Amino acid sequence: MKNENVINDGISRRDFVQRSFKVAMGAAVLPTVLGSCSNWKGANDRIVVGHIGVGSRGTDELMSYFLPLREAMNIAVCDTFRSRRESVANKINQFYKENNFTDKQCTTYLDMDELLQRKDIDVVHITTPDHWHVLAAIKAARAGKHIMLAKPLGLSYPQNLMLAGELKKHDVKFHYGTQQRTCEHMKLGYDLIREGAIGEIERVDVWAPGKNDVPVPVCTEVPVPADFDFERWSGPAPLRPYCPDRVTNNSSWFNNDYSIGFLAGWGAHPLDILVWILKDKVSTGYNCEGSGQYWPSGGLYNNILSWDVNCKYQNGLELHFASSDVAGQKMLDHRILKESNGTTFYGTKGWISLSRSSAQSDIPEINRKLNNFPKNEQGWIHSENNTMGRRFLAVAAGKEQELCPLDEAIISDTISHMGDIAIRMGHKVTWDPKTGKVTGDAEANKLYVRDMRAPYLM
């Protein structure tokens, strides 16, 4: 029996990725995934995919989201680490060779511009460090490539709007990689709430992990390895002294040069569910105030790692957004399975709580529906969120409307930034979506506009 007082991640990302990787690389299961060689369509009928950023997350998504798909052909990878891009290209080539898919070789690139110049590439899958997300997407849009972009979105609101303009100008489709909209229990929750099953929504609780349980490294400068282009990795961010700890996932998440931490990096998931279901209600102006804690001073990490933020919208909707350590003390009493991330909608008739691997309601009939999904031995819902690649290709092919559009990504990302700004400023801030600025607070506005280092400009 699971301890109900322990916050749990449900099916871990690592377990999910390992299962997906085995599917992608195991020839024994390929006939059910790919079909026989005689059933393949011509190469010109398949969607040609380029991958920008093939670190751990980018590789995981490539192998589980894209490589097994009959409708995709993965022919290019780009990364600032030579060993990474060569290793992933070799895996793709091995996979295709063993399954008689194509004689075309996957090409490696250091410079994303060279990959984007290829006329045969239809779409790009971007999984760079966070500070590169919007710039890479703008480059892709200008090259006419449809885009699947990893979350979180960006560090500068004007740059987000610039990306929106480029998508429209070049008629490019966008797919935000927040994953959970493809989960069937999330879709059921969406339908129930939108149909009024719990009445008019009055408030929402959102929570997400604030940090990884890792020590804070001190950066002692050493020579840059020959295998790695650190200047290009830094890109539009300030060029700091190199040390290996600076270019890890943890540093890109927890150093303010590159992100605002898990406020956006993890918050993007449950906030996306909020925006998906209540877009009209959360598109208005609102104010935020809150408190938070930072990583200990003196080390490489300097973002907020624990937060407790309250927002109130002009229409009266109240939002409580907190890190999971705070949520475990204040916000999860209603949950039987206390997952480390989630979104709870409180209506005039009752509530529905949605997380990646669990769902619950205080209305018995709704609760039965939400829990009528396959589960593992611990009681967590088995979510097939590795369908993101297939859904993206359907969007790119014009077979499906954008599932995770940019305008909604901007709304959810801005909530994270307003929480970050409110904590850093130490007072209430008010967001005006019409002006795209914090109202009457020049210093606060500076926190949502990032300068870009030349030559990595828009």
TORVEXFI-90477 format. One record per residue (C-alpha): x, y, z. Coordinates in nm, 3 decimals, always signed. Layout:
BEGIN
X | Y | Z
...
END
This chain:
BEGIN
+0.000 | +0.000 | +0.000
+0.139 | +0.341 | -0.099
+0.195 | +0.589 | +0.181
-0.071 | +0.850 | +0.114
+0.129 | +1.120 | +0.292
+0.424 | +1.104 | +0.055
+0.433 | +1.317 | -0.259
+0.519 | +1.086 | -0.547
+0.601 | +1.132 | -0.914
+0.398 | +0.830 | -1.022
+0.560 | +0.667 | -1.325
+0.902 | +0.828 | -1.333
+1.034 | +0.996 | -1.646
+1.338 | +0.768 | -1.632
+1.128 | +0.449 | -1.628
+0.911 | +0.581 | -1.910
+1.211 | +0.676 | -2.121
+1.381 | +0.341 | -2.069
+1.069 | +0.156 | -2.180
+1.029 | +0.381 | -2.482
+1.395 | +0.345 | -2.577
+1.364 | -0.033 | -2.572
+1.067 | -0.007 | -2.805
+1.254 | +0.223 | -3.040
+1.574 | +0.017 | -3.053
+1.431 | -0.335 | -3.030
+1.388 | -0.485 | -3.377
+1.163 | -0.759 | -3.239
+0.873 | -0.519 | -3.189
+0.923 | -0.315 | -3.503
+0.671 | -0.489 | -3.729
+0.390 | -0.366 | -3.503
+0.534 | -0.015 | -3.496
+0.673 | +0.036 | -3.842
+0.521 | -0.233 | -4.056
+0.709 | -0.436 | -4.314
+0.938 | -0.276 | -4.568
+0.691 | -0.347 | -4.848
+0.433 | -0.130 | -4.673
+0.650 | +0.180 | -4.658
+0.537 | +0.481 | -4.852
+0.784 | +0.657 | -5.076
+1.045 | +0.878 | -4.911
+0.880 | +1.190 | -5.049
+0.558 | +1.103 | -4.865
+0.725 | +1.085 | -4.526
+0.781 | +1.388 | -4.305
+1.152 | +1.463 | -4.282
+1.267 | +1.562 | -3.932
+1.574 | +1.747 | -3.808
+1.666 | +1.751 | -3.439
+1.830 | +2.052 | -3.273
+1.971 | +1.960 | -2.932
+2.033 | +1.593 | -2.859
+2.137 | +1.590 | -2.496
+1.960 | +1.353 | -2.260
+1.610 | +1.493 | -2.307
+1.645 | +1.555 | -2.679
+1.773 | +1.203 | -2.736
+1.499 | +1.050 | -2.519
+1.230 | +1.227 | -2.720
+1.391 | +1.145 | -3.053
+1.409 | +0.775 | -2.969
+1.061 | +0.744 | -2.819
+0.858 | +1.013 | -3.000
+0.999 | +1.002 | -3.354
+1.227 | +0.714 | -3.445
+0.961 | +0.437 | -3.434
+0.712 | +0.626 | -3.654
+0.647 | +0.504 | -4.008
+0.551 | +0.856 | -4.117
+0.881 | +1.016 | -4.010
+1.233 | +1.007 | -4.148
+1.501 | +1.145 | -3.911
+1.795 | +1.262 | -4.118
+1.976 | +1.538 | -3.927
+2.093 | +1.612 | -3.574
+2.258 | +1.924 | -3.434
+2.438 | +1.966 | -3.102
+2.729 | +2.163 | -2.958
+2.885 | +1.840 | -2.827
+3.044 | +1.645 | -3.114
+3.023 | +1.314 | -2.926
+2.650 | +1.360 | -2.868
+2.556 | +1.436 | -3.226
+2.773 | +1.158 | -3.365
+2.644 | +0.902 | -3.116
+2.279 | +0.982 | -3.188
+2.332 | +0.983 | -3.565
+2.496 | +0.641 | -3.538
+2.197 | +0.507 | -3.344
+1.955 | +0.639 | -3.605
+2.159 | +0.490 | -3.889
+2.185 | +0.157 | -3.708
+1.811 | +0.150 | -3.647
+1.725 | +0.221 | -4.009
+1.981 | -0.024 | -4.145
+1.864 | -0.310 | -3.924
+1.504 | -0.251 | -4.029
+1.561 | -0.195 | -4.402
+1.408 | +0.148 | -4.376
+1.636 | +0.374 | -4.580
+1.989 | +0.395 | -4.711
+1.992 | +0.768 | -4.640
+2.241 | +0.857 | -4.367
+2.166 | +1.088 | -4.076
+2.392 | +1.394 | -4.102
+2.545 | +1.574 | -3.804
+2.570 | +1.951 | -3.759
+2.736 | +2.188 | -3.516
+2.562 | +2.494 | -3.666
+2.181 | +2.485 | -3.655
+2.170 | +2.735 | -3.941
+2.325 | +2.476 | -4.171
+2.064 | +2.219 | -4.071
+1.784 | +2.472 | -4.124
+1.909 | +2.558 | -4.474
+1.830 | +2.205 | -4.595
+1.530 | +2.217 | -4.826
+1.442 | +1.852 | -4.765
+1.374 | +1.901 | -4.393
+1.006 | +1.964 | -4.320
+0.999 | +1.997 | -3.941
+1.240 | +2.049 | -3.654
+1.232 | +1.915 | -3.302
+1.409 | +2.168 | -3.073
+1.536 | +2.049 | -2.735
+1.820 | +2.288 | -2.659
+1.900 | +2.442 | -2.319
+1.622 | +2.680 | -2.218
+1.796 | +3.005 | -2.314
+1.816 | +2.894 | -2.678
+1.449 | +2.791 | -2.715
+1.293 | +3.102 | -2.866
+1.593 | +3.207 | -3.076
+1.620 | +2.858 | -3.228
+1.245 | +2.856 | -3.297
+1.263 | +3.198 | -3.465
+1.544 | +3.072 | -3.689
+1.337 | +2.764 | -3.775
+1.027 | +2.969 | -3.853
+1.224 | +3.194 | -4.086
+1.351 | +2.882 | -4.261
+0.991 | +2.766 | -4.309
+1.014 | +2.464 | -4.078
+0.726 | +2.350 | -3.860
+0.837 | +2.345 | -3.496
+0.805 | +2.123 | -3.193
+0.966 | +2.320 | -2.911
+1.058 | +2.190 | -2.567
+0.924 | +2.375 | -2.266
+0.968 | +2.618 | -2.099
+0.916 | +2.888 | -2.358
+1.135 | +3.196 | -2.324
+1.311 | +3.451 | -2.110
+1.182 | +3.766 | -2.280
+0.823 | +3.861 | -2.357
+0.914 | +4.074 | -2.662
+1.102 | +3.775 | -2.805
+0.796 | +3.553 | -2.753
+0.589 | +3.801 | -2.953
+0.855 | +3.809 | -3.222
+0.829 | +3.431 | -3.254
+0.451 | +3.460 | -3.290
+0.501 | +3.709 | -3.572
+0.747 | +3.482 | -3.753
+0.512 | +3.184 | -3.730
+0.235 | +3.387 | -3.891
+0.459 | +3.544 | -4.154
+0.602 | +3.213 | -4.272
+0.285 | +3.004 | -4.221
+0.464 | +2.773 | -3.979
+0.287 | +2.542 | -3.734
+0.390 | +2.517 | -3.370
+0.373 | +2.238 | -3.113
+0.473 | +2.311 | -2.752
+0.628 | +2.007 | -2.585
+0.431 | +1.999 | -2.262
+0.317 | +1.636 | -2.318
+0.023 | +1.609 | -2.080
-0.249 | +1.720 | -2.323
-0.210 | +1.382 | -2.495
-0.301 | +1.191 | -2.176
-0.652 | +1.044 | -2.197
-0.742 | +1.122 | -1.835
-0.636 | +1.484 | -1.890
-0.861 | +1.503 | -2.197
-1.150 | +1.363 | -1.992
-1.087 | +1.623 | -1.722
-1.081 | +1.892 | -1.990
-1.417 | +1.777 | -2.126
-1.581 | +1.751 | -1.784
-1.471 | +2.095 | -1.667
-1.554 | +2.262 | -1.998
-1.900 | +2.099 | -1.991
-1.967 | +2.248 | -1.647
-1.956 | +1.924 | -1.447
-1.813 | +2.106 | -1.144
-1.990 | +2.436 | -1.208
-1.831 | +2.777 | -1.251
-1.459 | +2.769 | -1.170
-1.372 | +3.006 | -0.886
-1.012 | +2.914 | -0.804
-0.730 | +2.687 | -0.915
-0.432 | +2.536 | -0.734
-0.120 | +2.457 | -0.939
+0.196 | +2.296 | -0.805
+0.523 | +2.158 | -0.939
+0.868 | +2.049 | -0.814
+1.097 | +2.340 | -0.730
+1.435 | +2.170 | -0.760
+1.632 | +1.852 | -0.802
+1.795 | +1.705 | -0.493
+2.150 | +1.795 | -0.596
+2.437 | +1.986 | -0.432
+2.525 | +2.336 | -0.551
+2.856 | +2.327 | -0.740
+3.114 | +2.603 | -0.739
+3.240 | +2.684 | -1.087
+3.620 | +2.666 | -1.111
+3.729 | +2.760 | -1.462
+3.905 | +2.493 | -1.670
+3.986 | +2.465 | -2.043
+3.696 | +2.391 | -2.276
+3.712 | +2.034 | -2.416
+3.794 | +2.000 | -2.784
+3.470 | +1.805 | -2.826
+3.254 | +2.101 | -2.723
+3.171 | +2.451 | -2.857
+3.105 | +2.639 | -2.535
+3.074 | +2.979 | -2.703
+2.796 | +2.849 | -2.926
+2.629 | +2.669 | -2.632
+2.623 | +3.001 | -2.443
+2.470 | +3.167 | -2.749
+2.257 | +3.470 | -2.655
+2.336 | +3.434 | -2.281
+2.637 | +3.601 | -2.115
+2.967 | +3.425 | -2.185
+3.085 | +3.309 | -1.843
+3.393 | +3.110 | -1.734
+3.369 | +2.749 | -1.847
+3.346 | +2.458 | -1.607
+3.176 | +2.121 | -1.670
+2.902 | +2.190 | -1.412
+2.792 | +2.501 | -1.601
+2.677 | +2.304 | -1.907
+2.470 | +2.035 | -1.733
+2.090 | +2.015 | -1.729
+2.089 | +2.130 | -1.367
+2.283 | +2.446 | -1.443
+2.067 | +2.534 | -1.743
+1.764 | +2.495 | -1.516
+1.892 | +2.660 | -1.198
+2.124 | +2.939 | -1.320
+1.948 | +3.266 | -1.400
+2.162 | +3.331 | -1.707
+1.976 | +3.047 | -1.877
+1.629 | +3.020 | -1.718
+1.410 | +3.112 | -1.421
+1.432 | +2.761 | -1.277
+1.150 | +2.514 | -1.227
+0.903 | +2.800 | -1.181
+0.883 | +2.768 | -1.560
+1.076 | +2.448 | -1.628
+0.838 | +2.226 | -1.431
+0.561 | +2.477 | -1.381
+0.501 | +2.471 | -1.757
+0.332 | +2.131 | -1.727
+0.051 | +2.196 | -1.474
+0.016 | +2.561 | -1.580
-0.040 | +2.440 | -1.935
-0.336 | +2.234 | -1.815
-0.478 | +2.546 | -1.648
-0.449 | +2.748 | -1.969
-0.576 | +2.463 | -2.189
-0.899 | +2.436 | -1.989
-0.952 | +2.799 | -1.882
-0.789 | +2.998 | -2.161
-1.063 | +3.263 | -2.170
-1.050 | +3.317 | -1.795
-0.669 | +3.347 | -1.777
-0.624 | +3.572 | -2.080
-0.717 | +3.885 | -1.881
-0.499 | +4.102 | -1.661
-0.406 | +3.987 | -1.312
-0.190 | +4.066 | -1.013
+0.058 | +3.840 | -0.836
+0.232 | +3.846 | -0.502
+0.432 | +3.583 | -0.323
+0.742 | +3.465 | -0.144
+1.021 | +3.226 | -0.226
+1.361 | +3.084 | -0.142
+1.679 | +3.075 | -0.349
+1.962 | +2.827 | -0.384
+2.238 | +2.896 | -0.127
+2.464 | +3.183 | -0.229
+2.818 | +3.133 | -0.353
+2.749 | +2.850 | -0.594
+2.656 | +2.814 | -0.959
+2.279 | +2.794 | -0.897
+2.096 | +3.118 | -0.817
+1.732 | +3.076 | -0.920
+1.425 | +3.042 | -0.698
+1.381 | +2.683 | -0.574
+1.071 | +2.716 | -0.356
+0.777 | +2.948 | -0.409
+0.429 | +3.037 | -0.290
+0.251 | +3.273 | -0.530
-0.108 | +3.398 | -0.536
-0.261 | +3.561 | -0.843
-0.601 | +3.723 | -0.885
-0.755 | +3.785 | -1.227
-0.972 | +4.079 | -1.324
-1.268 | +3.841 | -1.360
-1.229 | +3.722 | -1.001
-1.056 | +3.388 | -1.066
-0.797 | +3.308 | -0.800
-0.479 | +3.111 | -0.870
-0.248 | +2.961 | -0.609
+0.082 | +2.851 | -0.769
+0.339 | +2.683 | -0.544
+0.635 | +2.448 | -0.547
+0.555 | +2.093 | -0.435
+0.726 | +2.136 | -0.095
+0.484 | +2.419 | -0.018
+0.191 | +2.235 | -0.176
+0.253 | +1.934 | +0.045
+0.188 | +2.153 | +0.348
-0.106 | +2.355 | +0.221
-0.268 | +2.233 | -0.098
-0.285 | +1.852 | -0.119
-0.514 | +1.751 | +0.168
-0.782 | +1.663 | -0.086
-0.557 | +1.423 | -0.278
-0.535 | +1.049 | -0.202
-0.236 | +1.011 | -0.434
-0.019 | +1.311 | -0.359
+0.165 | +1.360 | -0.686
+0.446 | +1.616 | -0.708
+0.275 | +1.816 | -0.983
-0.084 | +1.891 | -1.067
-0.374 | +2.128 | -1.125
-0.688 | +2.136 | -0.909
-0.997 | +2.319 | -1.035
-1.249 | +2.429 | -0.771
-1.599 | +2.498 | -0.901
-1.931 | +2.589 | -0.748
-2.038 | +2.219 | -0.757
-1.712 | +2.050 | -0.658
-1.353 | +1.999 | -0.766
-1.141 | +1.802 | -1.012
-0.768 | +1.749 | -0.960
-0.549 | +1.642 | -1.256
-0.188 | +1.523 | -1.249
+0.030 | +1.337 | -1.493
-0.032 | +0.997 | -1.336
-0.346 | +1.048 | -1.125
-0.684 | +1.222 | -1.117
-0.948 | +1.273 | -0.853
-1.277 | +1.450 | -0.780
-1.498 | +1.495 | -0.474
-1.801 | +1.408 | -0.691
-1.826 | +1.024 | -0.681
-1.957 | +0.976 | -1.036
-1.684 | +1.198 | -1.181
-1.420 | +1.033 | -0.964
-1.514 | +0.690 | -1.105
-1.480 | +0.818 | -1.461
-1.142 | +0.981 | -1.390
-1.007 | +0.657 | -1.248
-1.134 | +0.424 | -1.519
-0.793 | +0.405 | -1.689
-0.516 | +0.142 | -1.688
-0.292 | +0.173 | -1.382
+0.031 | +0.020 | -1.256
+0.064 | -0.181 | -0.936
+0.105 | +0.136 | -0.731
-0.220 | +0.283 | -0.861
-0.074 | +0.541 | -1.099
-0.247 | +0.593 | -1.433
-0.041 | +0.470 | -1.726
-0.016 | +0.771 | -1.959
+0.088 | +0.720 | -2.319
+0.244 | +1.064 | -2.353
+0.497 | +0.931 | -2.603
+0.233 | +1.010 | -2.867
+0.359 | +1.370 | -2.878
+0.573 | +1.305 | -3.186
+0.286 | +1.149 | -3.379
+0.051 | +1.433 | -3.285
+0.310 | +1.690 | -3.394
+0.353 | +1.524 | -3.732
-0.025 | +1.522 | -3.775
-0.027 | +1.897 | -3.705
+0.258 | +1.956 | -3.949
+0.078 | +1.754 | -4.217
-0.239 | +1.956 | -4.173
-0.435 | +1.657 | -4.043
-0.492 | +1.804 | -3.697
-0.530 | +2.148 | -3.542
-0.242 | +2.272 | -3.329
-0.267 | +2.081 | -3.002
-0.030 | +2.303 | -2.800
-0.030 | +2.644 | -2.975
+0.215 | +2.925 | -2.909
-0.039 | +3.179 | -2.778
-0.130 | +2.942 | -2.496
+0.237 | +2.868 | -2.426
+0.294 | +3.242 | -2.387
+0.008 | +3.272 | -2.137
+0.134 | +2.989 | -1.915
+0.498 | +3.095 | -1.942
+0.408 | +3.449 | -1.840
+0.242 | +3.325 | -1.520
+0.576 | +3.168 | -1.425
+0.758 | +3.492 | -1.498
+0.510 | +3.700 | -1.302
+0.562 | +3.472 | -1.003
+0.938 | +3.507 | -1.041
+0.912 | +3.886 | -1.073
+0.677 | +3.922 | -0.774
+0.917 | +3.729 | -0.551
+1.227 | +3.914 | -0.672
+1.059 | +4.256 | -0.641
+0.912 | +4.174 | -0.299
+0.574 | +4.330 | -0.372
+0.258 | +4.281 | -0.574
+0.291 | +4.314 | -0.952
+0.014 | +4.350 | -1.209
+0.032 | +4.204 | -1.559
-0.142 | +4.382 | -1.847
-0.170 | +4.148 | -2.148
-0.273 | +4.439 | -2.374
+0.056 | +4.621 | -2.325
+0.265 | +4.312 | -2.252
+0.410 | +4.482 | -1.946
+0.395 | +4.497 | -1.568
+0.177 | +4.797 | -1.491
+0.357 | +5.104 | -1.359
+0.680 | +4.928 | -1.260
+0.981 | +4.990 | -1.482
+1.216 | +4.787 | -1.263
+0.985 | +4.486 | -1.269
+0.956 | +4.508 | -1.647
+1.333 | +4.479 | -1.683
+1.312 | +4.126 | -1.540
+1.103 | +4.006 | -1.834
+1.327 | +4.146 | -2.106
+1.666 | +3.986 | -2.171
+1.950 | +4.140 | -2.367
+2.108 | +3.908 | -2.621
+2.481 | +3.870 | -2.674
+2.610 | +3.946 | -3.023
+2.615 | +3.786 | -3.274
+2.322 | +3.580 | -3.137
+2.058 | +3.840 | -3.209
+1.712 | +3.822 | -3.361
END
